Amino acid sequence: MRSLTEHDIRDSFVNCSKGEAKRAAVPHDLDERPWDDLDFFGWRDPGAPDRTYLIAEREGRLVGLSMRLASAHRGFLHRSMCSLCLTTHPGGGVSLMTARKAGIAGREGNSVGLYICTDLACSLYVRGKKQLNSMLRIEESLTVEQQIARTTGNLSAFLDKLDA
């Protein structure tokens, strides 16, 4: 992924108002991010831990999502395997995140959910740049490049659901 500026990020959101995009807590350390190792850029709002954001490149443009981290108090919302990168985490490492759909459907309250690494570090897990605390990532017969392609394909399928 190419390196992003705060302006790039705020202009990319497709499922929230311009005011919400302006108020989003954008990380201050953008210059320090490992952009070459990221298939998407994701972060959690430290001031509102249930808010998460994800920026991906799609068909030559940036697509930004404002998402909500589902509350664990509502039931079985934590799983052990991420739907994007297929990394298996010990308890709490994967959470349900929901995003309002883009356009009229989103304004009508329709949303799509995805079980994803709670720290949004899928790209780094796939590349072996970030390790799980208590477990090794399951060894796969796919090459790293094939795992990256699978992860980006899974992300693309999720983004397709937001436009539908």
ChimeraX attribute file (.defattr): number of C-alpha atoms within 10 A of each C-alpha:
attribute: neighborCount
match mode: 1-to-1
recipient: residues
	/A:1	14
	/A:2	14
	/A:3	14
	/A:4	15
	/A:5	14
	/A:6	13
	/A:7	10
	/A:8	14
	/A:9	22
	/A:10	20
	/A:11	15
	/A:12	18
	/A:13	22
	/A:14	21
	/A:15	25
	/A:16	20
	/A:17	12
	/A:18	13
	/A:19	9
	/A:20	13
	/A:21	20
	/A:22	16
	/A:23	10
	/A:24	17
	/A:25	19
	/A:26	19
	/A:27	15
	/A:28	9
	/A:29	7
	/A:30	13
	/A:31	11
	/A:32	8
	/A:33	13
	/A:34	14
	/A:35	15
	/A:36	9
	/A:37	14
	/A:38	19
	/A:39	21
	/A:40	21
	/A:41	23
	/A:42	19
	/A:43	18
	/A:44	21
	/A:45	14
	/A:46	12
	/A:47	8
	/A:48	11
	/A:49	11
	/A:50	14
	/A:51	19
	/A:52	24
	/A:53	23
	/A:54	19
	/A:55	22
	/A:56	24
	/A:57	17
	/A:58	10
	/A:59	7
	/A:60	7
	/A:61	9
	/A:62	18
	/A:63	20
	/A:64	25
	/A:65	26
	/A:66	21
	/A:67	23
	/A:68	19
	/A:69	22
	/A:70	18
	/A:71	14
	/A:72	12
	/A:73	7
	/A:74	7
	/A:75	8
	/A:76	10
	/A:77	16
	/A:78	21
	/A:79	19
	/A:80	18
	/A:81	19
	/A:82	23
	/A:83	21
	/A:84	24
	/A:85	24
	/A:86	21
	/A:87	20
	/A:88	19
	/A:89	20
	/A:90	14
	/A:91	11
	/A:92	13
	/A:93	20
	/A:94	24
	/A:95	27
	/A:96	22
	/A:97	23
	/A:98	20
	/A:99	24
	/A:100	22
	/A:101	24
	/A:102	20
	/A:103	15
	/A:104	10
	/A:105	15
	/A:106	18
	/A:107	14
	/A:108	10
	/A:109	9
	/A:110	15
	/A:111	17
	/A:112	15
	/A:113	18
	/A:114	18
	/A:115	22
	/A:116	25
	/A:117	27
	/A:118	21
	/A:119	13
	/A:120	22
	/A:121	19
	/A:122	26
	/A:123	21
	/A:124	16
	/A:125	17
	/A:126	22
	/A:127	16
	/A:128	13
	/A:129	11
	/A:130	13
	/A:131	13
	/A:132	14
	/A:133	8
	/A:134	8
	/A:135	10
	/A:136	12
	/A:137	16
	/A:138	9
	/A:139	6
	/A:140	8
	/A:141	8
	/A:142	10
	/A:143	11
	/A:144	13
	/A:145	11
	/A:146	12
	/A:147	19
	/A:148	20
	/A:149	14
	/A:150	16
	/A:151	21
	/A:152	19
	/A:153	14
	/A:154	16
	/A:155	18
	/A:156	16
	/A:157	12
	/A:158	17
	/A:159	20
	/A:160	11
	/A:161	13
	/A:162	22
	/A:163	13
	/A:164	9
